[in-house]
Amino acid sequence: MSNFIIAVGHTASGSIGCGVISKLDESNCTRAIGTLVAEYLQERGHGANLLRIDGSNRYTFEDCYVRANQANDIAKYLDVDLYVEIHINAGGGNGPEVLVTGKSERSNQYATKVSNALASALNLPNRGVKTRSLIVLNKTVMPAILVECLFADSSDADKYNQEVIARAIVNGLVGVDSASDGEWKNGWNRNDIGWWYCLSVENKSYYTSKDGWQEIEGEWYIFDNRGYALQSAWYYDKGYKGWYYLNDDCKMVRASNVKVLWLWIDGDCYAFSEVGRMYCDCVTPDGFSVDESGNWIK
């Protein structure tokens, strides 16, 4: 797996060195996107070090040198594949672009993939890869790219969605390894791995584990971090402090028109309530005993 440094552009909004503020507040956007990029990379088994500088003491670009120095310090003890700095553009244009120094073939390859992924996910014109001389690109010792996700001061702002943007960046960096790797249509989709639910073909968005339980046409579903609906699988809900079971149709099993639903699963019999929670270490409402694992005590 790869190691990345994910840096959020500019200082916190309102401080020296903060980003553009228009229809979007760049500093806030970069922090939201960068945090998700790091999280999604880690979910897929990659290393992600998140760099965030919230203030400068002396001049506008001081934070750029601080981020570059921090990145170089990390590179002393970790093999870093790429430094990725996230920004929101300004100037009234349309579409994403990714900036490089032009000196590293690896940077150029990553930049092309990220720009393509963002343009496709947001349905915006692709401004492509551009060569620039910038502090963080020049001062970092590892290959580096600077991502301008879209424009803060144009119609692009209407397409802003931090999760869509973050997933697109991750797909550009490490390839597609999720429910989105398949045919896109609104609603239920299926590929060789399993079922997934597309919320918007235009925005390339779909349910994942972050969205929690989802009620779809009167049935309840849970999705993993790649976007696939759990199927023939147990799920423990920390919030409700209970076990649930998703059947062959990916639906939560639950009692309906009866006090208790009894179900044989892998040779054992379990009882479920009308809200789907498995009974355990108790006597069920219909008078049967189950142990602490939920098994029926015969």
ZIKA-V35007 format. One record per backbone hydrogen bond with DSSP energy under -0.5 kcal/mol. CO is the residue of the C=O (numbers start at 1). NH is the residue of the N-H. If there is no record, write none. Layout:
BEGIN
co & nh
CO & NH
CO & NH
END
This chain:
BEGIN
co & nh
2 & 47
3 & 81
3 & 82
4 & 6
4 & 49
5 & 7
5 & 84
6 & 51
7 & 9
7 & 86
11 & 19
12 & 15
15 & 18
17 & 11
20 & 26
24 & 22
24 & 26
25 & 29
26 & 30
27 & 31
28 & 32
29 & 33
30 & 34
31 & 35
32 & 36
33 & 37
34 & 38
35 & 39
36 & 40
37 & 41
38 & 42
39 & 43
40 & 44
41 & 46
42 & 45
47 & 4
48 & 50
49 & 6
49 & 51
51 & 8
52 & 54
54 & 12
59 & 62
61 & 64
61 & 65
62 & 66
63 & 67
64 & 68
65 & 69
66 & 70
67 & 71
68 & 72
69 & 73
70 & 74
71 & 75
72 & 76
73 & 76
74 & 77
74 & 78
78 & 80
79 & 81
82 & 5
82 & 84
83 & 145
84 & 7
85 & 147
86 & 9
87 & 149
89 & 152
96 & 127
96 & 128
97 & 148
98 & 130
99 & 146
100 & 132
103 & 105
104 & 108
105 & 109
106 & 110
107 & 111
108 & 112
109 & 113
110 & 114
111 & 115
112 & 116
113 & 117
114 & 118
115 & 119
116 & 120
117 & 121
118 & 122
119 & 123
119 & 124
125 & 127
128 & 98
130 & 100
132 & 134
134 & 138
135 & 139
136 & 140
143 & 83
145 & 85
146 & 99
146 & 148
147 & 87
147 & 149
148 & 97
150 & 89
152 & 23
152 & 24
154 & 157
155 & 158
156 & 159
157 & 160
161 & 165
162 & 166
163 & 167
164 & 168
165 & 169
166 & 170
167 & 171
168 & 172
169 & 173
170 & 174
171 & 175
178 & 181
180 & 182
183 & 185
187 & 198
189 & 196
194 & 191
195 & 229
196 & 189
196 & 198
197 & 199
197 & 207
198 & 187
200 & 204
200 & 205
205 & 199
205 & 200
208 & 211
209 & 212
214 & 216
214 & 221
216 & 219
219 & 216
220 & 252
221 & 214
222 & 230
224 & 209
224 & 227
226 & 179
227 & 197
228 & 224
233 & 246
235 & 237
235 & 244
236 & 238
237 & 241
237 & 242
242 & 237
243 & 278
244 & 235
245 & 247
245 & 253
246 & 233
247 & 232
247 & 250
251 & 247
260 & 262
261 & 272
263 & 265
263 & 270
265 & 268
268 & 265
269 & 296
270 & 263
271 & 279
272 & 261
273 & 255
273 & 276
277 & 273
282 & 284
282 & 290
284 & 287
288 & 284
289 & 297
290 & 282
291 & 281
291 & 294
295 & 291
296 & 298
END
